[in-house]
Amino acid sequence: MPLTAQGTAYESFGHEDRVIALIHGLGLNRHSWQWQVPALAQSHRVITFDIYGHGQSAEPPSTPNLTLLSEQLAALLDHLQIASASIFGFSLGGMIARRFTMDHHERVEALGILHSAHERNRPAEESIKARVEQAAKDGPAATVEAALQRWFTDSFRLSHPMIMAQVRDWILANRKEIYAPIYQVLVDGVAELVAPNPPITAPTLVMTGQEDHGNSPAMSRAIAAEIPGAELVILPGLRHMALAEAPDIFNAKLLSFMARVQND
């Protein structure tokens, strides 16, 4: 498993010139893209990596924020001598992807904002702040079971105990003193992404699940409304972890978007 000079653990799949970089969500790691990599790598070179403080990557070198995590991706692309790529981010990764696109627009061929947050109403803001406080006090174990309930439909959660165990293990592997400050980025980072300046001009896919209440259809509609020409997809009957619960549907949306972008 290779590491960059900054301590970023990464993997590369496929052998195409067209590159897709995938950014995972809070508490997860690069393996959370395991349901996407085989499909995407048939026609692209796919880069997955662990964001700071997750998986096998180094701890954050300073207080976590979106710029720090965006520059981690920039350094990884430099390390791999990749001038530009399509950037897809899930949840917190979608926030990082937006920050990266705002800071490095010339390096972004296409953008995927997947199940990612935007402006929250007061109840939603209070709810996520309470989860951050709980995580800071008691670590990821305090929030993991509620997360699994929010992330997966009830029927899938009950019928796929091995996937629940895998995702639970990923979350529990995070250290409390690192996990909580990165969780805080989900709270603090949204404001800098609203009405992006400079505007995002890359071809953009905005997608979430119909039942993803933390990263809701209303949020995705608001994100798409701020990006000219953005494509909006709402996945019926799915919650946050649609990438694992319904990978065939999820992947088909990514691939059809990429086909349109690359054929324009």
NUGU-786251 format. One line per 4 residues: number of its first residue (from 1); their letters; for each residue z, y, x of C-alpha. Coordinates in steps of 0.2 Angstrom, whole numbers, plus 2048, in hexadecimal, padded with zeros to 3 digits. Each point is the difference from the previous one (the first is absolute). Example, Ala and Ser with C-alpha at 12.3 -4.5 7.8 and 13.67 -1.06 7.14 Angstrom:
2
1) AS) 827/7EA/83E  7FD/811/806
% end
This chain:
264
1) MPLT) 800/800/800  7FA/810/809  80A/810/801  7FA/812/804
5) AQGT) 809/80B/80D  809/807/7F1  807/7EF/7FB  7F5/7FE/7F1
9) AYES) 7FD/7ED/7FC  7EE/7FD/7F9  7F3/7F3/7FC  7ED/801/7FF
13) FGHE) 7F5/7F5/7F5  7EE/7FE/7FE  7F2/806/80B  7F6/80E/7F7
17) DRVI) 7FE/811/806  806/807/7F0  813/802/801  80E/800/7F3
21) ALIH) 811/804/805  80E/7FA/7F4  811/809/7FE  80E/7F6/7F8
25) GLGL) 80E/806/7F5  813/803/803  80A/7F1/805  7F0/7F5/802
29) NRHS) 7F6/7FD/80F  7EE/7FC/805  801/7EF/7F9  800/807/7EF
33) WQWQ) 7EE/802/801  7FD/7ED/802  7F8/7FF/7EF  7F3/80D/804
37) VPAL) 7FB/7FD/812  7F6/7F0/7FD  7F5/809/7F3  7FE/811/80A
41) AQSH) 7FD/7F8/811  7F0/7F7/7FA  7F7/811/800  80C/80B/80B
45) RVIT) 80B/801/80F  812/801/7F8  80F/807/809  811/7FD/7FA
49) FDIY) 810/807/809  813/802/7FD  805/811/7FD  80F/806/80B
53) GHGQ) 810/7F8/7FC  7F7/7F1/7F7  7FB/7EF/806  7FD/7FF/812
57) SAEP) 7FD/812/804  80C/80C/809  80D/80A/7F7  7FB/812/7FC
61) PSTP) 800/80B/80F  807/80E/7F6  805/804/7EE  7F4/7F8/7F5
65) NLTL) 7F3/80A/7F6  7EF/7FF/7FA  7F9/809/810  809/7F4/80C
69) LSEQ) 7F9/7F1/7F6  7EE/807/7FF  800/803/813  805/7EE/802
73) LAAL) 7F0/7FB/7F8  7F6/80D/80A  807/7F9/810  7FC/7EE/7FB
77) LDHL) 7EE/805/7FC  7FF/809/811  807/7F0/809  7F2/7F6/7F7
81) QIAS) 7F3/80D/804  7FC/802/7EE  7F9/811/7FC  800/7FF/7ED
85) ASIF) 805/7F3/7F3  803/7FD/7EE  812/802/7FD  809/7F7/7F2
89) GFSL) 813/803/7FD  80B/7F7/7F4  810/809/7F8  808/809/80F
93) GGMI) 7F0/7FC/809  7F6/809/7F4  80A/810/804  7FD/7FD/812
97) ARRF) 7ED/7FE/7FD  800/810/7F7  809/809/80E  7F4/7F8/80D
101) TMDH) 7F1/806/7F6  807/812/7FF  803/800/812  7F1/7F6/807
105) HERV) 7F3/802/7F2  7F2/7FD/80D  807/7EE/803  800/7FB/7EE
109) EALG) 7F0/7F8/7F9  808/7FB/7F0  812/800/7F9  80A/7F4/7F5
113) ILHS) 810/807/7F8  807/7F0/7F8  810/800/7F5  806/810/808
117) AHER) 80C/80E/7FA  7FC/812/7FB  80B/80D/7F8  80E/7F8/7F6
121) NRPA) 809/805/7F1  813/803/801  805/7EF/7FA  7F4/7F8/80D
125) EESI) 806/80B/80D  812/7FC/7FD  7FD/7EE/7FF  7F8/7FF/811
129) KARV) 80D/80B/808  80D/7F4/7F9  7F7/7F1/808  7FF/809/811
133) EQAA) 813/804/7FF  803/7EE/7FC  7F6/7FA/80E  808/80B/80C
137) KDGP) 811/7FA/7FB  7FD/7ED/7FE  7EF/7FD/808  7F0/7F8/7F8
141) AATV) 80A/7F2/7F9  807/80C/7F3  7EF/804/7F9  7F5/7F1/803
145) EAAL) 803/7F6/7F0  7FC/810/7F5  7F1/803/80B  7F9/7EF/7FC
149) QRWF) 802/803/7EE  7F7/811/801  7F2/7F9/80B  7FB/7F0/7F7
153) TDSF) 7FE/7FB/7EE  80D/7F5/7F9  7F5/7F1/7FD  7F9/801/812
157) RLSH) 811/802/807  807/7F1/7F8  7F1/7F5/803  7FE/805/813
161) PMIM) 811/7FD/808  7F8/7FE/812  7F7/811/7FF  811/808/7FA
165) AQVR) 809/7F8/80E  7F3/806/80D  800/812/7FA  814/7FF/7FF
169) DWIL) 801/7FB/812  7F4/80E/805  80B/80D/7F8  811/7F8/806
173) ANRK) 7F9/800/812  801/813/800  80F/808/809  80B/80B/7F5
177) EIYA) 800/80F/80D  7ED/800/801  7FC/7FB/7EE  809/80E/7F7
181) PIYQ) 7F8/80E/80A  7EF/7F9/7FD  804/7FE/7EE  804/813/800
185) VLVD) 7EE/803/804  7FB/7FA/7EF  80B/80E/7F9  7FC/80E/80C
189) GVAE) 7EE/7FD/804  7F8/802/7EF  801/813/7FF  7F5/802/810
193) LVAP) 7F2/7F5/7F7  7FF/80A/7F0  7F0/80A/7FF  7FB/7FB/812
197) NPPI) 7FB/80E/80B  7F4/7FE/808  7F8/7F7/7F1  7FC/7EE/802
201) TAPT) 7ED/7FD/800  7FF/7EE/805  7FA/7F4/7F3  810/7FA/7F8
205) LVMT) 806/7F2/7F5  811/803/7F7  807/7F0/7F8  810/7FA/7F8
209) GQED) 807/7F4/7F4  801/804/7ED  813/7FA/801  804/808/811
213) HGNS) 80C/80C/7FA  806/806/811  7EE/804/805  7F9/803/7EF
217) PAMS) 7EF/802/7F8  805/812/7FD  803/803/812  7F0/7F8/805
221) RAIA) 7F7/80A/7F4  808/810/807  7FB/7FA/812  7EE/7FD/7FB
225) AEIP) 7FF/811/7F7  804/808/810  7F2/7F7/80A  7EE/805/7FB
229) GAEL) 7F6/7F0/7FB  80F/7F4/802  7FE/7F0/7F7  80F/7FB/7F5
233) VILP) 804/7EE/7FC  80F/7FA/7F5  803/7EE/801  805/7F9/7EF
237) GLRH) 810/7F7/7FE  805/801/812  80F/808/809  802/805/812
241) MALA) 7FC/7F1/80A  7EF/7FD/7F8  7F9/7FC/812  80A/7F0/800
245) EAPD) 801/7FC/7ED  7ED/802/7FD  7F7/801/810  7EF/7FB/7F9
249) IFNA) 800/80F/7F4  808/80C/80D  7F4/7FA/80E  7F1/802/7F4
253) KLLS) 804/812/7FD  801/804/813  7F0/7F7/804  7F6/808/7F2
257) FMAR) 807/811/805  7FB/7FD/812  7EF/7F9/7FB  7FC/810/7F7
261) VQND) 807/80C/80E  7F6/7F7/80D  7F0/7FF/7F6  800/813/7FC
% end
